[in-house]
Amino acid sequence: VQLQASGGGMVQPGGFLRLSCAAPGSIFSVSVMGWYRQAPGKQRELVATMSRGGNSNYADSVKGRFTISRDSAKNTVDLQMNSLKPEDTALYYCNAKHLISDRNYWGQGTQVTVSS
């Protein structure tokens, strides 16, 4: 099972991007959905998560700039990223944490580069 992420790219500082991730319905409906990122030479870190009930959690570094949302009709989770900074440059991964099996599913990663 693989999640399908899209929407990465290159943008100037202060710009915006929107990432989207599609998951199989059987996974999406019983998972906490989220986004993680990994910059070169650094560990993968949590960016944002959203529960089935819509409760969201954000890394301090993105609060007020990024917004996570999920669409149960489409089985997708999006990450709207505004006011992007060079330090947001990383490979972004979509994640589904299955609440019954406790298994993690990952997308293939999509590159976000913030540079002038």
C-alpha positions as CSV (number, residue, x, y, z in Angstrom):
1,V,0.0,0.0,0.0
2,Q,1.4,3.4,-1.0
3,L,0.1,6.8,-0.5
4,Q,0.3,9.1,-3.6
5,A,1.7,12.6,-2.8
6,S,1.8,15.5,-5.2
7,G,2.2,19.3,-5.3
8,G,5.9,19.9,-4.5
9,G,8.1,22.4,-6.4
10,M,10.3,25.4,-6.1
11,V,9.1,28.7,-4.8
12,Q,10.7,32.0,-3.6
13,P,10.7,32.9,0.1
14,G,7.3,34.2,1.1
15,G,5.6,32.1,-1.5
16,F,3.1,29.3,-1.1
17,L,2.6,25.7,-2.2
18,R,-0.1,23.1,-1.6
19,L,0.6,19.4,-1.2
20,S,-1.9,16.7,-1.6
21,C,-1.9,13.1,-0.7
22,A,-4.4,10.3,-1.7
23,A,-4.8,7.2,0.3
24,P,-6.9,4.0,-0.2
25,G,-10.2,4.4,1.6
26,S,-9.7,1.4,3.8
27,I,-6.6,3.1,5.2
28,F,-7.7,6.7,5.2
29,S,-10.9,6.0,7.2
30,V,-9.1,4.5,10.2
31,S,-5.9,6.5,10.2
32,V,-4.4,9.7,11.6
33,M,-3.1,11.4,8.5
34,G,-0.1,13.6,8.5
35,W,2.9,15.2,6.8
36,Y,6.5,14.8,7.7
37,R,9.6,16.3,6.2
38,Q,13.3,15.5,5.9
39,A,16.0,18.0,5.0
40,P,19.4,16.9,3.8
41,G,21.5,15.7,6.7
42,K,18.6,15.8,9.2
43,Q,16.2,13.4,10.7
44,R,12.6,13.1,9.5
45,E,10.4,15.4,11.5
46,L,6.7,15.8,12.0
47,V,5.1,18.8,10.2
48,A,1.4,18.3,10.9
49,T,-1.2,15.7,11.6
50,M,-5.0,15.5,11.6
51,S,-7.2,13.0,13.3
52,R,-10.3,11.5,11.9
53,G,-12.3,13.9,14.0
54,G,-10.4,16.9,12.6
55,N,-8.1,17.6,15.5
56,S,-4.8,19.0,14.1
57,N,-1.3,19.2,15.5
58,Y,1.5,21.2,14.1
59,A,5.3,21.6,14.6
60,D,6.1,24.9,16.3
61,S,8.1,25.9,13.3
62,V,5.1,25.9,11.0
63,K,2.3,27.1,13.2
64,G,0.4,30.0,11.7
65,R,1.9,29.3,8.3
66,F,0.8,25.8,7.4
67,T,-2.7,24.3,7.4
68,I,-3.5,20.6,7.2
69,S,-6.9,19.4,6.0
70,R,-8.5,16.1,5.1
71,D,-11.4,15.3,2.8
72,S,-13.2,12.1,3.7
73,A,-15.1,12.0,0.4
74,K,-11.9,12.0,-1.7
75,N,-9.7,10.2,0.9
76,T,-7.1,13.0,0.6
77,V,-5.1,15.0,3.0
78,D,-3.7,18.4,2.0
79,L,-1.0,20.7,3.4
80,Q,-1.4,24.4,2.5
81,M,2.0,26.0,3.1
82,N,2.1,29.8,3.2
83,S,4.9,32.3,3.9
84,L,7.5,29.7,3.0
85,K,11.0,30.1,4.3
86,P,14.3,28.6,3.0
87,E,14.4,26.4,6.1
88,D,11.2,24.7,4.9
89,T,13.2,23.2,2.1
90,A,12.9,19.4,2.4
91,L,11.4,16.2,1.1
92,Y,7.9,16.0,2.3
93,Y,6.2,12.7,3.1
94,C,2.6,11.9,3.5
95,N,1.8,9.5,6.4
96,A,-1.1,7.4,7.5
97,K,-0.9,5.9,11.0
98,H,-3.4,3.1,11.1
99,L,-5.3,3.2,14.4
100,I,-6.1,-0.6,14.5
101,S,-2.8,-2.2,13.3
102,D,-0.6,0.7,14.5
103,R,1.2,0.4,11.2
104,N,2.6,3.5,9.4
105,Y,2.1,3.9,5.6
106,W,4.2,6.4,3.6
107,G,4.0,8.3,0.4
108,Q,6.9,8.5,-2.0
109,G,8.0,12.0,-0.9
110,T,7.7,15.2,-2.8
111,Q,10.4,17.9,-2.9
112,V,9.8,21.4,-1.7
113,T,12.5,23.9,-2.3
114,V,12.3,27.5,-1.1
115,S,15.0,29.7,-2.6
116,S,15.5,33.1,-4.2
